[in-house]
């Protein structure tokens, strides 16, 4: 690759690269993406999030550069006009493949955040000299605007509630009777899974928060659970927050910590409340498998649960039950869930049809007391 030093009137020395078809260009491309993911670490994003975005970006740049026999470079994706045309075509391809608008929005969001970072940090270091990408490879711009993003839709509006929220305690009881009735080491693991389910339903913790929950986060006297692994909005990293530690959750955890957790191998060497079978941190796949086992046990016992039931539904059920009991405490619920917007929390609230019917009847009964038009 041929380099040329250019002295500008302001005295700043910059580097011009005569061709981008080089090993150095690939290194610069990789350097930009590596720096972007270093920012993820600084912002304390979870390893799961980082790995997910890495996998997507690696695949996207490889696919987009197939005609060149190499990955598409970041600055090529950000070339004015042509970069935007490429993104629009990509989005249309996803929609034609009948992917959900939420999935399309997620993919475009990953790309948009990368491009935003590059615009804020458009520097490459060459021979101890920092050069702007624009001076190396030409002008760049953000190729994805908000108008290119499909409108946000909430999956819950399409799939519905797995079971009526008021049946949560019945769900717990069915699992205790039909899932925990096993012997030996397996019973300790089953008790771990059940305890995690109760915490999720009683506190609204996310799956990642359950995986990283530590014993010191359980405040029995204060009746609160603290999570230091909370998701935050707009990629700002995790936020510490506190949520409810209900009597049922406290009793369940005390019994589990005393009688079952010590039976899990190497559990004394970790602070995680729900360790894996070998005492390490539990992974999401195992947590999801545990939930499916409990759902199957409930289904086999006659408790019907929709197929799309997942850990996040326990969080939605928590939100729904809370607001049904305390309809004037929306601001409290926002804080407990770790959100900043009431509109986001409203999407979590999924009333059952039976509850809605009851409320409608209550309104209609009250309507008989309203004055008529002629009054």
C-alpha positions as CSV (number, residue, x, y, z in Angstrom):
1,X,0.0,0.0,0.0
2,X,1.3,3.4,-0.9
3,X,1.1,6.2,1.8
4,X,1.4,9.9,1.3
5,X,1.9,12.5,4.0
6,X,-0.2,15.7,3.3
7,X,0.7,19.0,5.1
8,X,-2.4,21.1,5.5
9,X,-2.5,24.9,6.1
10,X,-3.4,24.4,9.7
11,X,-0.2,22.5,10.2
12,X,-1.9,19.1,10.8
13,X,-0.2,16.2,9.0
14,X,-2.6,13.7,7.6
15,X,-2.1,10.4,5.7
16,X,-3.5,9.6,2.3
17,X,-3.8,6.0,1.2
18,X,-3.6,5.6,-2.5
19,X,-5.6,2.4,-2.7
20,X,-8.0,0.6,-0.3
21,X,-7.4,-2.8,-1.8
22,X,-4.8,-4.0,0.7
23,X,-4.2,-6.0,3.8
24,X,-3.7,-2.7,5.6
25,X,-7.2,-1.7,4.7
26,X,-8.6,-4.9,6.1
27,X,-6.6,-4.3,9.3
28,X,-8.1,-0.8,9.5
29,X,-11.6,-2.2,9.1
30,X,-11.0,-4.8,11.8
31,X,-9.5,-2.1,14.1
32,X,-12.6,0.1,13.8
33,X,-14.9,-2.8,14.8
34,X,-12.6,-3.9,17.6
35,X,-12.6,-0.4,19.0
36,X,-16.3,-0.3,18.8
37,X,-16.6,-3.5,20.9
38,X,-14.1,-2.2,23.4
39,X,-16.6,0.6,24.0
40,X,-19.1,-2.2,24.8
41,X,-16.8,-3.4,27.5
42,X,-16.3,0.1,28.9
43,X,-20.1,0.5,29.0
44,X,-20.4,-2.8,30.9
45,X,-22.5,-4.6,28.3
46,X,-23.1,-8.3,28.8
47,X,-20.9,-10.9,27.1
48,X,-24.1,-12.3,25.5
49,X,-24.9,-8.9,23.9
50,X,-21.3,-8.4,22.7
51,X,-21.1,-11.9,21.1
52,X,-24.4,-11.5,19.5
53,X,-23.5,-8.3,17.8
54,X,-20.0,-9.5,16.8
55,X,-21.5,-12.5,15.1
56,X,-24.0,-10.4,13.2
57,X,-21.5,-7.8,12.1
58,X,-19.0,-10.3,11.0
59,X,-21.6,-12.1,8.9
60,X,-23.1,-8.8,7.4
61,X,-19.8,-7.4,6.2
62,X,-18.7,-10.8,4.8
63,X,-22.0,-11.1,2.8
64,X,-22.0,-7.5,1.6
65,X,-18.4,-7.9,0.3
66,X,-18.9,-11.1,-1.5
67,X,-18.5,-9.5,-5.0
68,X,-15.1,-8.1,-3.9
69,X,-13.8,-11.4,-2.6
70,X,-13.3,-9.8,0.8
71,X,-15.5,-8.2,3.6
72,X,-17.1,-4.9,2.8
73,X,-15.2,-2.3,4.7
74,X,-16.8,0.0,7.3
75,X,-16.1,3.2,5.3
76,X,-17.5,1.6,2.2
77,X,-20.8,0.9,4.0
78,X,-20.8,4.6,5.0
79,X,-20.1,6.1,1.6
80,X,-22.5,8.9,0.9
81,X,-25.5,7.9,-1.2
82,X,-24.3,4.4,-2.1
83,X,-24.1,3.4,1.5
84,X,-27.7,4.4,2.1
85,X,-28.8,2.6,-1.1
86,X,-27.2,-0.6,0.2
87,X,-28.9,-0.3,3.6
88,X,-32.3,0.3,2.0
89,X,-31.9,-2.8,-0.3
90,X,-30.8,-4.9,2.7
91,X,-33.8,-3.8,4.7
92,X,-36.1,-4.6,1.8
93,X,-34.5,-8.0,1.4
94,X,-35.2,-8.8,5.1
95,X,-38.8,-7.8,4.8
96,X,-39.2,-9.9,1.6
97,X,-37.9,-12.9,3.6
98,X,-40.9,-12.3,5.9
99,X,-38.8,-11.6,9.0
100,X,-40.7,-9.7,11.7
101,X,-40.3,-6.0,11.7
102,X,-38.8,-6.3,15.2
103,X,-36.0,-8.5,13.8
104,X,-35.4,-6.1,11.0
105,X,-35.3,-3.2,13.4
106,X,-32.8,-5.1,15.6
107,X,-30.5,-5.8,12.7
108,X,-30.5,-2.3,11.4
109,X,-30.1,-1.0,14.9
110,X,-26.8,-2.9,15.4
111,X,-25.5,-1.4,12.1
112,X,-26.7,2.1,13.0
113,X,-24.9,2.0,16.4
114,X,-21.7,0.9,14.8
115,X,-21.9,3.7,12.2
116,X,-22.7,6.3,15.0
117,X,-19.6,5.2,16.9
118,X,-17.4,5.5,13.8
119,X,-18.7,9.0,13.1
120,X,-17.8,10.0,16.7
121,X,-14.4,8.2,16.6
122,X,-13.2,8.3,12.9
123,X,-9.5,7.7,13.6
124,X,-7.0,5.1,12.6
125,X,-3.5,5.0,14.0
126,X,-0.7,4.6,11.4
127,X,3.0,4.8,12.4
128,X,2.0,6.7,15.6
129,X,0.0,9.2,13.6
130,X,-3.8,9.4,14.0
131,X,-5.6,9.9,10.7
132,X,-9.2,10.5,9.9
133,X,-11.0,7.8,7.9
134,X,-12.3,10.5,5.6
135,X,-8.7,11.5,4.8
136,X,-7.7,7.9,4.2
137,X,-10.7,6.6,2.2
138,X,-13.1,9.4,1.5
139,X,-16.2,11.0,2.9
140,X,-18.5,9.0,5.2
141,X,-21.9,9.5,6.6
142,X,-24.6,7.7,8.7
143,X,-26.4,5.6,6.1
144,X,-29.3,4.6,8.3
145,X,-31.8,7.2,9.5
146,X,-34.7,6.7,11.9
147,X,-37.0,6.8,8.8
148,X,-35.3,3.6,7.6
149,X,-36.2,1.7,10.8
150,X,-39.5,-0.3,10.7
151,X,-42.0,0.9,13.3
152,X,-41.5,-0.8,16.7
153,X,-44.0,-3.5,17.4
154,X,-44.4,-5.5,20.6
155,X,-44.4,-9.3,20.2
156,X,-46.8,-9.6,23.1
157,X,-49.5,-7.9,21.1
158,X,-49.3,-10.7,18.6
159,X,-48.8,-13.8,20.7
160,X,-50.9,-13.0,23.8
161,X,-50.6,-14.0,27.5
162,X,-49.3,-17.6,28.1
163,X,-51.7,-17.9,31.1
164,X,-53.8,-15.5,33.1
165,X,-51.6,-13.5,35.5
166,X,-54.0,-14.2,38.4
167,X,-53.1,-17.9,38.0
168,X,-49.4,-17.4,38.8
169,X,-49.7,-18.9,42.3
170,X,-51.5,-21.9,40.9
171,X,-48.6,-22.2,38.4
172,X,-46.1,-22.3,41.3
173,X,-48.2,-24.9,43.1
174,X,-48.5,-27.2,40.1
175,X,-44.7,-27.1,39.6
176,X,-43.9,-27.8,43.3
177,X,-46.1,-30.8,43.2
178,X,-45.2,-32.2,39.7
179,X,-41.7,-31.0,39.1
180,X,-39.9,-31.1,42.5
181,X,-41.0,-34.7,43.3
182,X,-37.6,-36.3,42.4
183,X,-34.8,-37.6,44.5
184,X,-31.0,-37.1,44.8
185,X,-28.8,-34.4,43.2
186,X,-31.5,-33.8,40.5
187,X,-33.9,-32.5,43.2
188,X,-31.4,-29.8,44.2
189,X,-31.2,-28.6,40.5
190,X,-35.0,-28.7,40.2
191,X,-35.2,-26.7,43.4
192,X,-32.8,-24.2,41.9
193,X,-34.9,-23.9,38.8
194,X,-38.1,-23.5,40.8
195,X,-36.6,-20.8,43.0
196,X,-35.4,-18.9,40.0
197,X,-39.0,-19.0,38.6
198,X,-40.4,-17.6,41.8
199,X,-37.9,-14.8,41.9
200,X,-38.7,-13.9,38.3
201,X,-42.4,-13.9,38.9
202,X,-42.2,-12.1,42.3
203,X,-39.6,-9.5,41.4
204,X,-39.6,-8.9,37.6
205,X,-36.0,-9.7,37.1
206,X,-34.8,-10.4,33.6
207,X,-33.1,-13.7,32.7
208,X,-29.6,-12.1,32.6
209,X,-30.3,-10.6,36.0
210,X,-31.2,-14.0,37.4
211,X,-28.0,-15.6,36.0
212,X,-25.8,-12.9,37.7
213,X,-27.8,-12.6,40.9
214,X,-25.5,-13.0,44.0
215,X,-26.3,-14.0,47.5
216,X,-25.3,-10.5,48.7
217,X,-28.0,-9.1,46.5
218,X,-30.7,-10.7,48.6
219,X,-31.7,-8.3,51.4
220,X,-34.1,-10.3,53.6
221,X,-34.6,-7.7,56.4
222,X,-35.1,-4.8,53.9
223,X,-37.3,-7.0,51.8
224,X,-35.6,-6.0,48.6
225,X,-33.6,-7.6,45.9
226,X,-30.8,-5.7,44.3
227,X,-29.6,-6.3,40.7
228,X,-26.2,-5.0,39.5
229,X,-26.7,-6.5,36.1
230,X,-29.7,-4.5,34.9
231,X,-30.1,-3.6,31.2
232,X,-30.2,0.1,30.4
233,X,-31.6,2.1,27.6
234,X,-29.7,3.3,24.5
235,X,-26.7,1.1,25.2
236,X,-25.6,3.0,28.3
237,X,-24.6,-0.1,30.2
238,X,-26.1,-1.8,33.2
239,X,-27.8,0.1,36.0
240,X,-28.1,-0.9,39.7
241,X,-31.7,-1.1,40.8
242,X,-33.8,-2.6,43.6
243,X,-37.1,-4.5,43.3
244,X,-39.5,-6.4,45.5
245,X,-38.6,-9.3,47.7
246,X,-42.1,-10.6,48.6
247,X,-42.8,-13.0,51.5
248,X,-43.2,-16.0,49.1
249,X,-39.9,-15.2,47.4
250,X,-38.1,-14.8,50.8
251,X,-39.5,-18.0,52.1
252,X,-38.6,-19.9,48.9
253,X,-35.0,-18.5,48.9
254,X,-34.4,-19.2,52.6
255,X,-35.4,-22.8,52.1
256,X,-33.5,-23.2,48.9
257,X,-30.3,-21.6,50.2
258,X,-30.4,-23.8,53.4
259,X,-31.4,-27.1,52.0
260,X,-30.7,-27.4,48.3
261,X,-28.0,-24.9,47.1
262,X,-25.3,-26.5,49.3
263,X,-26.0,-29.8,47.4
264,X,-24.9,-28.3,44.1
265,X,-21.3,-29.1,43.3
266,X,-18.8,-26.3,44.1
267,X,-21.6,-24.0,45.2
268,X,-19.6,-23.0,48.2
269,X,-17.0,-21.5,45.8
270,X,-19.3,-19.1,44.1
271,X,-21.6,-16.2,45.2
272,X,-24.1,-16.8,42.4
273,X,-27.5,-17.7,43.8
274,X,-28.3,-20.0,40.9
275,X,-25.0,-21.8,39.9
276,X,-24.7,-24.4,37.2
277,X,-24.5,-28.2,38.0
278,X,-20.7,-27.7,38.4
279,X,-20.8,-24.5,40.4
280,X,-20.0,-22.2,37.6
281,X,-22.3,-19.4,36.3
282,X,-25.4,-20.7,34.7
283,X,-25.8,-20.0,31.0
284,X,-29.0,-18.8,29.3
285,X,-29.5,-22.0,27.3
286,X,-29.6,-24.0,30.6
287,X,-32.0,-21.5,32.1
288,X,-34.3,-21.7,29.2
289,X,-34.1,-25.5,29.2
290,X,-35.1,-25.4,32.9
291,X,-38.1,-23.3,32.2
292,X,-39.2,-25.6,29.5
293,X,-39.0,-28.6,31.8
294,X,-41.2,-26.8,34.4
295,X,-43.7,-25.8,31.7
296,X,-43.9,-29.4,30.5
297,X,-44.5,-30.6,34.0
298,X,-47.3,-28.1,34.4
299,X,-48.8,-29.0,31.0
300,X,-48.7,-32.7,31.8
301,X,-50.6,-31.9,35.1
302,X,-53.3,-30.1,33.2
303,X,-52.1,-26.5,33.6
304,X,-52.3,-25.1,30.1
305,X,-49.4,-22.8,29.1
306,X,-48.9,-21.3,25.6
307,X,-45.9,-22.5,23.6
308,X,-44.3,-19.0,23.4
309,X,-43.9,-18.9,27.2
310,X,-40.4,-17.6,28.1
311,X,-38.6,-16.1,31.0
312,X,-39.5,-12.5,29.9
313,X,-43.1,-13.4,30.3
314,X,-42.6,-13.8,34.1
315,X,-41.5,-10.2,34.1
316,X,-44.6,-9.1,32.2
317,X,-46.8,-11.1,34.5
318,X,-45.1,-9.4,37.5
319,X,-45.8,-6.0,35.9
320,X,-49.5,-6.9,35.2
321,X,-50.2,-8.3,38.7
322,X,-48.5,-5.2,40.3
323,X,-50.5,-2.7,38.4
324,X,-53.8,-4.6,38.9
325,X,-53.2,-4.5,42.6
326,X,-51.8,-0.9,42.7
327,X,-53.3,1.0,39.8
328,X,-52.1,4.4,41.1
329,X,-48.4,3.2,41.5
330,X,-47.2,3.3,37.9
331,X,-44.2,5.4,38.8
332,X,-43.2,2.7,41.4
333,X,-43.6,0.0,38.8
334,X,-41.4,1.9,36.3
335,X,-38.6,2.1,39.0
336,X,-39.0,-1.6,40.0
337,X,-38.6,-2.7,36.3
338,X,-35.7,-0.4,35.8
339,X,-37.2,1.6,32.9
340,X,-37.4,5.4,32.4
341,X,-40.5,5.6,30.2
342,X,-44.1,4.8,31.1
343,X,-44.8,3.9,27.4
344,X,-42.2,1.0,27.7
345,X,-43.8,-0.3,30.9
346,X,-47.3,-0.1,29.4
347,X,-46.1,-2.7,26.8
348,X,-45.3,-5.1,29.6
349,X,-48.8,-5.0,31.1
350,X,-50.9,-7.8,29.6
351,X,-54.2,-8.1,31.3
352,X,-56.2,-11.3,30.9
353,X,-59.5,-11.2,29.1
354,X,-61.3,-12.2,32.3
355,X,-59.8,-9.2,34.1
356,X,-60.7,-6.8,31.2
357,X,-64.3,-8.2,31.2
358,X,-64.6,-7.6,35.0
359,X,-63.3,-4.0,34.6
360,X,-65.7,-3.3,31.7
361,X,-68.6,-4.6,33.7
362,X,-67.6,-2.3,36.6
363,X,-67.5,0.7,34.3
364,X,-70.9,-0.2,32.8
365,X,-72.4,-0.6,36.3
366,X,-71.1,2.8,37.2
367,X,-72.5,4.3,34.0
368,X,-76.1,3.7,35.2
369,X,-75.4,6.6,37.7
370,X,-74.4,9.0,34.9
371,X,-76.9,11.7,34.1
372,X,-78.9,11.2,30.8
373,X,-78.8,13.7,28.0
374,X,-82.2,15.2,29.0
375,X,-81.1,15.8,32.6
